[in-house]
Amino acid sequence: MNRKEKMEYCLEQIGIVIDADEDIDENILEYGLDSLSYIHLICAIEELFQIEIPDQYLISNGMLTLRSLILMV
């Protein structure tokens, strides 16, 4: 699985499914991501990639995309 597929898997774990033909620069917040879902997403990413995401990356600026998540890891 490549990074994009892994990230899509993490999103699916919290109920967000991004179709293959959708733009990876589309704002994920438009899929109904709330603050609790965001924390679950971060935990899923950290577990799958076996990393710890620094706090400065955890502050959402209102524009969260599949591309920005991929670049974060």
N, C-alpha and C positions, 0 to 999 in steps of 0.2 A: 504494500500500500504506500503510495506517495503521500507527501504532506497535505496536499489538497484533499485527497480521499480520507485521510485520517481526520482532518478538520471537519469534513462533512459528516463523518461518523460521530464526532463529538457533538455537533449540532443536532444530529438525529437523536442522540441520547436525551436531549432536553425538548424534543418535539418539533424541531425546526428542520424541515426538509427543503433543500435547495436543489432544484432540477438542474440537470447537466447543461441545459441550454440557457440558464439564467446568468446574468452578469455577475462576476465575482466582486465587482465594485458596488453592488447594490447594498444599501444600508440594511443590516440584519435586524435593526430595531423595528423595521417595518413588518417583520414577521411576528411581532408580539413579544419580543424579548423584554422581560422586566428585570428588576434588580436581583430578585431571587434566582431567576433563570440564568442571569449573567454569572452569578457566583457558582452555580452548578456547572455552567459551561467552562469556567476557568478551572474548576476542580477536575473536570473530565479531561481537559487539555493537559493539565499538569500530570495526571495519572497516566494517560496514554503515551505522552512524549517523555515521561519520567524526568520532568524539569520542575523548577520552582520559578514562577513568573514574578519578577520584581514588582514591588508596589507601584512604582511609577507607571507601569503598563496597565494597571488595574483600574485606573481612572478613565471612565468612558467620556469621550468628548462629544457624544451625540452622533458620531459617525463611526460605526463599527461595521466593517465589511469582511467578507471571506478572505479577501486579499490581505487586509490589515492583520487578521488573525494568523494567516500563513506566514507573513513576514515577522510576526512577533516571536514565532518559535524558530 
